[in-house]
């Protein structure tokens, strides 16, 4: 478990649930890089799909529909490999915590945040997910990362704060401080879920943790039926439903399947580095699909955030001391 490894999805999920990924296995190595690039590109569309959906549906309806559909798709896959399901109270407690953070709170906060901010802002804020996961992992794992990791954290967060509180011409029209902050809090919830999921993955296959996390989230959100205007769901347009289908089937299931395939064959260090491309791909997609104006200053902020994340990744994987146990 990293303090800030980029070995999982961000979207949504995935960042730290790689504890059970073993050493690379023999496979067509020529496919590892294309599959990793494809997965990162698919995950880059998470913000775009959510933004499209919330333009036609209430944000809570988007988040709940995404969770319910993902749970329905995950259920038969989990049942096909029932013998590999998580076992023991400790594993299921970790799984419940992971589902609450990464599959319940994160989609809800992201959907609400994107009603008040741009896809470009959300994409750059999400670049800090590995840093947030690393911060949460410090007290959980009782391991203290080195100074280079902390310097990277400081740089990444400085870039994030700059992004949130800087108000340019386009920012005033498309992004608000509240919307950015909701996305940032959502990232913190997702990071908590990733850390909990990584601990659960020490006693179960990572793919099973992902599947059962989706199923638990769908069950936890069933009471939300009373809060959703069902007639509004039926009246939503094609773009909204395509966005929800993308989030459930592509960002979640297909993305994780491809990612774990690449991790198993290319290794965490080699494959995880491709996630640095995700925010930049999201910016390009926001400009093309959402027709957002990506100002040069956003590219500079992206460089600051990503340089901080890179510094933390390269210098923080070998904790230098263990935290003393509290008395």
C-alpha positions in Angstrom: 0.0 0.0 0.0 1.4 3.3 -1.1 1.3 6.5 0.6 0.5 7.9 -2.8 0.8 5.4 -5.5 -0.9 6.1 -8.7 -1.9 2.5 -9.2 -5.6 2.9 -9.4 -8.5 4.7 -10.9 -9.4 7.8 -10.0 -12.1 8.2 -11.1 -13.6 6.5 -9.0 -12.3 4.6 -7.8 -9.4 2.7 -8.1 -6.5 4.3 -6.8 -5.3 2.3 -3.9 -7.1 -1.0 -4.3 -3.9 -2.7 -5.6 -2.6 -4.4 -2.5 -3.3 -7.8 -3.8 -1.8 -7.3 -7.2 1.2 -9.6 -7.4 4.4 -9.5 -9.5 3.9 -9.1 -13.2 2.9 -12.3 -15.0 4.0 -13.5 -18.4 1.8 -12.0 -21.1 2.0 -10.2 -24.4 4.0 -7.2 -23.2 3.2 -5.3 -26.4 -0.4 -5.0 -25.2 0.4 -3.6 -21.7 1.0 0.0 -22.7 -1.9 0.3 -25.1 -4.3 -1.2 -22.5 -3.0 1.1 -19.8 -3.4 4.1 -22.1 -6.9 3.0 -23.1 -7.9 2.7 -19.4 -6.6 6.1 -18.5 -8.4 7.6 -21.5 -11.7 5.9 -20.4 -11.3 7.1 -16.9 -10.6 10.6 -18.1 -14.2 10.6 -19.5 -15.7 10.2 -16.0 -15.9 13.9 -15.4 -17.2 14.5 -18.9 -19.9 11.9 -18.6 -21.0 13.2 -15.2 -21.1 16.8 -16.4 -23.3 15.8 -19.4 -25.6 13.8 -17.1 -26.1 16.6 -14.5 -27.1 19.1 -17.3 -30.4 17.1 -17.8 -30.9 15.3 -14.4 -30.8 16.2 -10.8 -27.3 15.5 -9.4 -28.6 13.1 -6.8 -30.5 11.2 -9.4 -27.3 10.9 -11.5 -25.2 9.6 -8.6 -27.9 7.1 -7.5 -28.6 5.9 -11.0 -24.9 5.3 -11.6 -24.6 3.3 -8.3 -27.6 1.2 -8.9 -26.7 0.4 -12.5 -23.1 -0.4 -11.5 -24.4 -2.7 -8.7 -26.7 -4.6 -11.1 -23.8 -5.1 -13.6 -21.4 -6.2 -10.9 -23.7 -8.7 -9.2 -23.6 -11.5 -11.8 -19.8 -11.1 -12.1 -19.4 -11.4 -8.4 -21.6 -14.4 -8.2 -19.6 -16.2 -10.9 -16.6 -16.1 -8.7 -18.3 -16.4 -5.3 -15.6 -18.6 -3.9 -13.2 -15.7 -4.1 -15.5 -13.3 -2.2 -14.1 -11.3 0.8 -14.3 -13.3 4.0 -14.3 -12.4 7.6 -15.7 -9.5 9.6 -12.5 -7.4 9.2 -12.6 -7.7 5.4 -16.3 -6.8 5.2 -15.9 -3.8 7.5 -13.1 -2.5 5.2 -15.2 -3.2 2.2 -18.2 -1.3 3.7 -15.9 1.7 4.4 -14.5 1.5 0.9 -18.0 1.4 -0.6 -19.2 4.4 1.6 -16.2 6.6 0.5 -15.6 5.7 -3.1 -18.9 4.4 -4.3 -21.5 6.5 -2.3 -20.1 9.8 -1.1 -17.7 10.4 -4.1 -20.2 10.1 -6.9 -22.8 12.2 -5.0 -20.3 15.0 -4.2 -18.9 14.9 -7.7 -22.3 15.2 -9.3 -23.3 18.1 -7.0 -20.0 19.8 -7.5 -20.2 19.6 -11.3 -23.5 21.6 -11.3 -21.4 24.5 -9.9 -18.0 24.1 -11.6 -16.5 23.2 -14.9 -15.2 19.8 -16.1 -11.7 21.3 -16.4 -11.6 22.4 -12.8 -12.9 19.0 -11.6 -10.4 17.1 -13.7 -7.4 19.1 -12.2 -8.7 18.8 -8.6 -9.0 15.0 -9.1 -5.3 14.9 -10.0 -4.7 15.3 -6.2 -6.4 12.0 -5.4 -3.2 10.0 -4.9 -1.9 12.7 -2.5 -5.1 12.6 -0.5 -4.9 8.8 -0.3 -1.4 9.1 0.9 -2.2 11.5 3.6 -5.1 9.3 4.9 -2.8 6.2 4.7 -0.2 7.8 7.0 -2.1 7.3 10.3 -3.9 4.1 9.0 -0.6 2.3 8.1 1.4 4.0 10.9 4.2 4.7 8.4 5.8 8.1 7.9 6.8 9.1 4.3 10.0 11.0 3.6 10.5 14.7 3.1 10.3 14.6 -0.7 6.8 13.1 -0.4 5.7 16.0 1.9 7.3 18.6 -0.5 5.3 17.0 -3.4 2.1 17.2 -1.3 2.7 20.9 -0.5 3.3 21.7 -4.2 0.2 19.8 -5.4 -2.0 21.3 -2.8 -0.7 24.8 -3.5 -1.7 24.3 -7.2 -5.1 23.0 -6.1 -5.7 26.0 -3.9 -4.6 28.3 -6.7 -7.1 26.6 -9.0 -10.0 26.8 -6.6 -9.6 30.5 -5.5 -8.4 31.9 -8.7 -11.2 33.6 -10.6 -10.6 34.4 -14.2 -13.1 35.4 -16.9 -14.1 31.9 -17.8 -13.9 30.8 -14.1 -16.5 33.3 -13.1 -18.9 32.0 -15.7 -18.4 28.2 -15.3 -16.8 27.5 -12.0 -17.5 28.5 -8.4 -15.5 28.1 -5.3 -18.3 26.0 -3.7 -18.4 23.7 -6.7 -14.6 23.2 -6.6 -14.7 22.6 -2.8 -17.4 20.0 -3.2 -15.3 18.1 -5.8 -12.3 18.4 -3.4 -14.2 17.0 -0.5 -15.5 14.3 -2.8 -11.9 13.4 -3.7 -11.1 13.1 0.0 -14.0 10.7 0.5 -12.8 8.7 -2.5 -9.3 8.6 -1.1 -10.6 7.3 2.2 -12.5 4.6 0.3 -9.4 3.7 -1.7 -7.3 3.2 1.5 -10.0 1.1 3.1 -10.4 -0.9 -0.1 -6.6 -1.5 -0.2 -6.7 -2.9 3.3 -9.7 -5.1 2.4 -7.8 -6.3 -0.7 -5.1 -7.8 1.5 -7.5 -10.6 2.3 -9.4 -10.9 -1.0 -8.8 -10.4 -4.7 -8.7 -6.8 -5.7 -11.3 -7.4 -8.4 -13.7 -8.9 -5.9 -13.2 -5.9 -3.6 -14.2 -3.7 -6.5 -17.3 -5.8 -7.4 -18.6 -6.2 -3.9 -18.0 -2.5 -3.2 -20.3 -1.6 -6.1 -22.9 -4.1 -4.9 -22.8 -2.7 -1.3 -23.1 0.8 -2.5 -26.2 0.0 -4.6 -27.8 -1.5 -1.5 -26.8 1.4 0.7 -28.4 3.8 -1.7 -31.7 2.0 -2.2 -33.4 4.2 0.4 -32.6 7.1 -2.0 -35.5 6.0 -4.2 -37.8 8.1 -2.0 -35.7 11.2 -2.8 -35.6 10.8 -6.6 -38.2 12.1 -9.0 -38.8 8.9 -11.0 -40.7 10.9 -13.7 -37.7 13.1 -14.1 -35.5 10.1 -14.7 -37.9 8.9 -17.5 -37.9 12.4 -19.1 -34.1 12.7 -19.1 -32.5 12.9 -22.6 -30.2 10.6 -24.4 -27.0 12.4 -23.3 -27.9 12.0 -19.6 -28.5 8.2 -19.9 -25.5 7.7 -22.1 -23.4 9.5 -19.4 -24.8 7.3 -16.6 -24.3 4.1 -18.7 -20.7 5.2 -19.3 -20.1 5.8 -15.6 -21.4 2.5 -14.6 -20.2 0.2 -17.3 -17.1 1.9 -18.7 -15.6 4.0 -15.9 -16.3 1.3 -13.3 -16.4 -2.2 -14.6 -14.6 -2.1 -17.9 -12.0 0.4 -16.6 -11.1 -1.8 -13.6 -11.0 -5.0 -15.6 -8.5 -3.5 -18.1 -6.5 -1.8 -15.3 -6.0 -4.9 -13.2 -5.1 -6.8 -16.4 -2.4 -4.3 -17.2 -1.2 -4.1 -13.5 -0.8 -7.9 -13.4 1.3 -7.9 -16.5 3.2 -4.7 -16.4 3.6 -4.0 -12.7 2.4 -1.2 -10.5 5.4 1.1 -11.0 5.3 0.8 -14.8 1.6 0.9 -15.4 0.6 3.3 -12.6 2.7 6.1 -14.1 0.3 6.4 -17.0 -2.3 8.0 -14.7 -0.3 11.3 -14.9 -1.9 11.6 -18.3 -5.5 11.4 -17.1 -6.0 15.1 -16.1 -4.5 16.3 -19.4 -6.8 13.9 -21.4 -9.8 15.2 -19.4 -8.9 18.8 -20.3 -8.8 17.9 -23.9 -12.1 16.1 -23.7 -13.7 19.0 -21.8 -12.6 21.3 -24.6 -13.9 19.0 -27.4 -17.1 17.6 -25.9 -18.1 20.2 -23.3 -16.7 23.1 -25.4 -15.0 24.5 -22.4 -12.3 27.1 -22.9 -9.1 25.8 -21.5 -7.1 28.9 -20.7 -3.3 28.8 -20.7 -3.3 29.5 -17.0 -5.1 26.2 -16.4 -2.2 24.4 -18.2 0.2 26.1 -15.9 -1.8 25.1 -12.8 -2.0 21.5 -14.2 1.8 21.5 -14.5 2.1 22.6 -10.8 -0.3 20.0 -9.5 1.1 17.2 -11.6 4.7 18.1 -10.7 3.8 17.9 -7.0 2.1 14.5 -7.5 5.1 13.2 -9.4 7.5 14.4 -6.7 5.4 12.7 -4.0 5.1 9.5 -6.1 8.8 9.3 -6.8 10.0 10.1 -3.3 7.3 8.8 -1.0 7.0 5.1 -1.6 9.7 4.1 0.9 8.5 5.3 4.3 11.5 6.3 6.5 10.0 5.7 9.9 7.1 4.2 11.6 4.7 6.3 13.6 4.8 5.6 17.3 1.7 3.9 18.6 -0.5 6.2 20.6 -0.5 5.4 24.3 
